[in-house]
Amino acid sequence: MTTKAYSPGLEGVIAGETKLSFVNPELNSLMYRGFDIRDLAENACFEEVAYLMIYGKLPNQTEFDAFDALLKRERELPDTLIESMRQFPKNSIPMDLLRTGVSLLALYEEEVGDISHEANVRKATRLIAKFPALITYSYRLTRGQDIVRPDNTLGHAANFLYMLNGEKPNAETAKLFDTTLIAYTDHGFNASTFAARVTTSTLSDIHSGMISAIGTLKGPLHGGANEEAMKMILEIGTPDKAEAFTLNALATKRKIMGFGHRAYKTGDPRAFMLTEKGKELCERTGNEKWYEIAAIVRETMIREKNIFPNVDFPTAYIYYVMGLPIEIYTPIFAVARIAGWAGHVIEQQDANRLIRPKAIYEGPRHEAFVPMAERR
Ligand SMILES: CC(C)(COP(=O)(O)OP(=O)(O)OC[C@H]1O[C@@H](n2cnc3c(N)ncnc32)[C@H](O)[C@@H]1OP(=O)(O)O)[C@@H](O)C(=O)NCCC(=O)NCCS
């Protein structure tokens, strides 16, 4: 009899080493390469954090200027790729569009097969730069709208919003959107990052790793939760219904999306940070209703089950109040997490060991072979 020395869902299992992010549930804190996310969100922009992920340090002014210029230069997509997008089926799911877009983009990547550190950094930079176009172009074209070309006077976050809806955001909206990107950038060995590392541990290329990661992020237990959380808040509709809705969901074993976390059991630091900012946004824009519903769901979940919101709960109503379409929330998560994924792929391939765990075999043994004609 084999001893079941394993943990379902790999809960609590150490599956590798990383210098990218430190998830510390005891202190409810999250650090990227030693920097607290609250400090980064307050003082840095997403581009600096992306640089930190792939280069291992915060950029000085000269490094930042060069990186920023490169990101801006690389924002566009090949014309023939845009032409391909025009043929995509109408109303395709945006995460499928992104996954397909990265797959097509790989065909145009001259360094696709070069997995040296230097080539990985160059490809990572191009991918970070092109994710907004991959998402917004394919989204708009499959919704019957023209594409909006990048505006290189805008930073990464503001430009994404501009390319999505054709309007330049005000400074406050751009800053808060940038903060959500920083909150989403990296998170230890989460499922999509792990998927990217498994894929590239076979010495496959970074684009293949990103495709695995996007497919993994799509699920509602991972990145898909921000979309589901907003659908639930809309279903609740008004603050007076929020408590009864939550109690009923718990009684009927319905999961409340945007709550709970494998690592944090007493609160997600990203959610703490964004809940405050979400409240400010709702108040500033006369959208208190959404924050009030969210606050009642939160209080009820903590009181009844001691389950706290995760990052996907506040981002849901933040993006809604910003006027973003719900189906684009998970791709937005990817706009940020690409920087983390890329950092992990570089780290994996810099000191590679094939990731190949074992399984406990639980099926039958020593079955006698039965010819097809005799099978029932
Ligand atoms: C994230 C998540 C998958 C972590 O799951 P996990 O570590 O495997 O924890 P479990 O799903 O085993 O949950 C443990 C208990 O809390 C409950 N629970 C966890 N999250 C819950 C939620 N969002 N709503 C209601 N109950 C929840 C489970 O039902 C379970 O209760 P039980 O012991 O009575 O059966 C889980 O919390 C979840 O599904 N959350 C909703 C999806 C989500 O927001 N994902 C984004 C994560 S950043």
The ligand as a Gaussian input file, in Angstrom:
#p B3LYP/6-31G(d) Opt

LIG

0 1
 C       -9.647000      30.725000      -4.124000
 C      -10.153000      29.387000      -3.656000
 C      -10.203000      28.433000      -4.868000
 C       -9.204000      28.857000      -2.589000
 O       -9.662000      27.652000      -2.314000
 P       -9.063000      26.545000      -1.328000
 O       -7.821000      26.937000      -0.665000
 O       -9.028000      25.311000      -2.152000
 O      -10.187000      26.522000      -0.232000
 P      -11.530000      25.714000      -0.318000
 O      -12.214000      25.955000      -1.625000
 O      -11.219000      24.295000       0.038000
 O      -12.347000      26.404000       0.834000
 C      -12.291000      26.078000       2.207000
 C      -13.675000      26.316000       2.808000
 O      -14.052000      27.689000       2.626000
 C      -15.191000      27.764000       1.780000
 N      -14.967000      28.839000       0.807000
 C      -13.784000      29.187000       0.263000
 N      -13.961000      30.202000      -0.593000
 C      -15.277000      30.476000      -0.579000
 C      -16.059000      31.403000      -1.276000
 N      -15.506000      32.237000      -2.156000
 N      -17.396000      31.432000      -1.047000
 C      -17.957000      30.592000      -0.163000
 N      -17.260000      29.666000       0.526000
 C      -15.932000      29.617000       0.317000
 C      -15.282000      26.439000       1.068000
 O      -16.588000      26.144000       0.659000
 C      -14.772000      25.513000       2.121000
 O      -15.797000      25.315000       3.059000
 P      -16.052000      23.877000       3.731000
 O      -14.766000      23.586000       4.478000
 O      -17.238000      24.115000       4.583000
 O      -16.283000      22.943000       2.572000
 C      -11.580000      29.509000      -3.069000
 O      -11.559000      30.364000      -1.950000
 C      -12.574000      29.983000      -4.087000
 O      -13.104000      29.165000      -4.875000
 N      -12.841000      31.313000      -4.154000
 C      -13.721000      31.869000      -5.139000
 C      -12.955000      32.098000      -6.434000
 C      -12.008000      33.251000      -6.347000
 O      -12.334000      34.306000      -5.859000
 N      -10.807000      33.057000      -6.912000
 C       -9.790000      34.077000      -6.977000
 C       -8.618000      33.747000      -6.088000
 S       -7.448000      35.093000      -6.081000

